[in-house]
Amino acid sequence: MQQRIVNCPQCGRKVIWEVTNRFRPFCSERCKTADLSQWAQESYRIPEPMNDQEEENN
């Protein structure tokens, strides 16, 4: 069976996806904590679509 290799979502470093990696999909605790911090600061957001009334005013 071939090992699955993914990129760390935080820094891009290659990481072997396996059960023994407790930080997966991250490469380290540092990257995992940095990602959690960005969520806590609401840095990750999905933009809200403009409603019809707002579009008419623009």
C-alpha positions in Angstrom: 0.0 0.0 0.0 1.4 3.4 -1.0 1.6 6.2 1.6 -0.6 9.1 1.0 1.2 12.4 1.0 -0.7 15.7 1.5 0.4 19.4 1.9 0.0 21.0 5.2 -2.8 23.5 4.8 -0.9 26.1 6.9 2.7 26.1 5.5 2.5 23.8 2.5 5.1 21.3 3.8 4.6 17.7 2.6 3.0 15.4 5.3 2.5 11.7 5.3 -1.2 11.1 6.0 -1.2 8.3 8.7 -2.9 7.5 12.0 0.3 8.0 13.9 0.5 11.7 12.9 -1.6 13.3 15.6 -1.5 16.7 13.9 -2.8 15.6 10.5 -3.5 17.2 8.1 -1.0 19.7 9.6 2.7 19.0 9.8 3.1 20.2 13.4 1.4 21.5 16.5 2.6 25.0 15.5 0.7 24.9 12.2 -2.4 23.4 13.8 -2.4 26.1 16.5 -1.9 28.9 13.9 -4.9 27.6 11.9 -7.0 27.5 15.0 -6.0 31.0 15.9 -7.1 32.2 12.4 -10.5 30.6 13.0 -10.8 32.2 16.4 -10.0 35.7 14.9 -12.6 35.1 12.2 -10.0 35.4 9.5 -11.7 32.7 7.5 -15.0 34.0 6.2 -17.4 33.2 3.4 -18.7 36.4 1.8 -22.5 36.9 2.0 -24.3 37.3 -1.3 -25.8 40.7 -1.9 -29.6 40.7 -1.7 -31.7 42.2 -4.5 -32.3 45.5 -2.6 -28.6 46.2 -2.2 -28.0 45.5 -5.9 -30.7 48.0 -6.9 -29.1 50.7 -4.8 -25.7 50.3 -6.4 
